[in-house]
């Protein structure tokens, strides 16, 4: 037993941290499986407080690595509505019971997967780039990142609409997620009480596995068939979300 976790639970936690490191190193669209894995170990709402510090560790790495490429004028267009979405998500999370929260998280996971698969299969990558579109995506991203730590697929659509170069895309989203994840911390501590001494200790023990994922992603991942890997992750996560919904 490690911090009250069985060997199996700790193994799943370590694997989730490793995958998080991979996602922050550049493999997009695989972080959804991390949410499903942690829900199985810790429960729906509690898992969000454990995952958040893990995400911040990965965000810091991404910011350090891609900081010089960030395009702040695009970030500020999305950030205000994301803040509103986080506040809305906090309120909803306080008033709904654990079972409804769990099913909502499962639904968000499935919607995120459907969005990512739809986007990859879509012939045209053109999407609206007006302020209303940015605000709608920002509000949705803020809500989903608070309820399920799953803002990526919604926020990414906006930055794709801005046609940012690859490094600018990564650098801008890195700063966005770091800012919004740090903003969420007080809500988890004081409103949901999902971040506490015990949860922080659990989050901290995952740091070596996160860095192992980051190292693997940067050094080796280019040799892996990324499309096949992503498809496997999508399928595994979809199955996980269905199991979460009916468990």
N, C-alpha and C positions, 0 to 999 in steps of 0.2 A: 504493500500500500504506500502511495506517495501523496501526501496531503489529503488523505482520505479517498484517493482515486485508486481503483484497481489497476492492475497491469494493462488490461485491455483498454480501459478508459484513458490512461496516460498515453498509451500508444496512439489512440485516435487523436488525442489532443496534440501530440507531437507531429503527427502526419498533417493535421490541419494547419499547424504553424509552418511546416515546411511548404505546403501548397501556397500559403499566404506569401511566403518569401518569393516563390516562383511568380506569383501574380504581380508583385511589386517590382520584379526585375524586368517585366515587359510582356509576359503572357497575359493577354486580356481575356476576360470572360470566364475565368476559372474560380474566382473567389466565391461564387455562389455556393459551391460545395462545402466550403468552410463553415458557413452558417448552418447548413443541414447537419454537419458532423457535430458541431458544438451543441446544437439543440438536443441531439440524442443523449449527450453526456450530462448536460446541466439543466435542461429545460429551456423553454422559449425565451422568457424575459431575462432570466439570470444569465443566459449565454451571451446576451448582447453586452452586458457589462464586462464580461471576461474578454470578449473579442475586441472591444474598443481600444484598450491600451495596446493590444497586439497590432492593430491596424495603424496606430499612431507611430509605432516603432518602424513599420514598413514605410509609412509616409515620410518620416524623417530621412530615411535612406534615399528615397526617390527625390526628395527636395534637394538634398546635398548633391546628388548625382546629376540632376537635370535643372538645377536652379537657374542657370544663366539663360535657359531657353524659354522661361515663363513669359507669357503675354498677359500682363495684368489688365489691360483694357477689356479683354474678353471675360476674364475671371469676374470682374466687378459687375458685369451684366447679369451673371447667373447667381452670384452669392446672396444678394438680398432676399430673393424668393426662396432660396434654399433654407435660409435662417427661419423664415416664416413656416416652411414645411417642417422643420425640426420641432418648432414650438407646437405646431398642430399635432405632430406625431407623439410628442410627450404627453399632451392632454389626452389623446385617444388611448395611449398605453396605460394611463392612470385609471380610466373609467371602465375598461373592458376586462373581464375575467381572464385568467390564465389560458383556459381552453380556447376562448375566442382569439386571444393574442397569438397562440400557437397556430391556429388555423389561418389567421391573417398572414402570419409570416410565411406559412407554406404557400399560400396563394401568391404572395409577392415574389417568392422564389420562382414559382412556375411562370409568372408573368415576365419576370426578368429573362428567363431562359427563352421563352417564346419571342420576346423582343430581339434578343441577340441572334437567334437562329433566323428570324425574319429578315433582320438587317443584313446578315451575311449572304442570304439567298436573293436579296433584292437586286434587280438589274440596275436600277438607278439609285445612286447614293445621295441624290439631291433632296434636301429637306428645307423647310422654311427657316429663314434666319432673322425674322423680325423680333421685336421686343416681347410681343405676346407669346410667341413660341418659346422664347428663352424663359419667360416667367412661369409658363405652364410646366415646362420640364424641370425648372428649378424647384418649384413647389412640390412636384411629384418626387424628385430626387431627395429633397429634404425630408419629406414624410417617410419615404422608404428607408433612408439611411438611419433614421431614428428608430423605426420599428424593427428593421431587420439588417441594418448595416449593409444595405444594398442600393447604393446610389449610382454605381458605376454605369450601368447600361443606359440610364436616363440622362445623366450628365454628359456622357460621351456623345450622345446624339447631337447635343448642342455644339460641342467643339468640332465635331465632324462637319456640321453645317457651316462653321466658320472657315473650313478648309485650311486648318492650321497644318504646317509641316510636321513630320513625325516627332521630332525632338521638342518643338514648341507645344505640340499636343500633350506629350508626356509631362513636360515641365509645368504646364498650366494646370493640368488635372492633379498633379502631385501637390501643388500648393493649395488648390481648392479643397482636396480631401483632408489635408493636414489641418487647414483652418477650420473646416466644418466639424471634423472629428474632435478637435480640442474644444470647440464651442459646445459640443454635446456632453462633455465630461461633467459639468455641474448638474445637469439634468439627471444623469445617471446616479450621481452621488446623493443629491438632495431630494429629487422627486421620486425616482423609481427605486433608489437605494440598491442598485444592482452593482455599484462599484464600492467595495469596502476593503478592509485589510486582507481578508481571505481571498477575494477575487483578484486583487492586485498581485498577491504572491503567486497565484496560479498563472496569471498573465506573464509575470516575470520569468517563470521557469521555461516559458516557450521561446524566449528570445534567442537562445543558441540555435534552435531549430528554424526560426525565421531567417537568421543569417545564413544558415546552411542552405536554405531554399534560395535566398538571394544570390549566394555564391554559385550554386548550381545553375540558376537561371542565366546569370551573366556569362559563365564559362562554358556551359555544356549545352544549353537548351537549343541553340541554333542547329545542333546536329539531330534533334528529335523532329519527327513528323508532327508539326504543330497542329495541323488541321485534324489529324486522327486523334491526337491527345485531347484537343478541345471538344471534339465530338463525344469522346468517352466521358469527359467531365460533365458535359451537358446531360447525357443519358443518366449517369450515376446520380447527378443532382436532382433530376426530375423524379427519379425513383425515390430518392430520399425525401423530397418534398411531399410526395404522395403518402409515404409512410408516416411522415410527421403529421399530415392532415388527419389521417385515420387512426393514429395511435392514441 
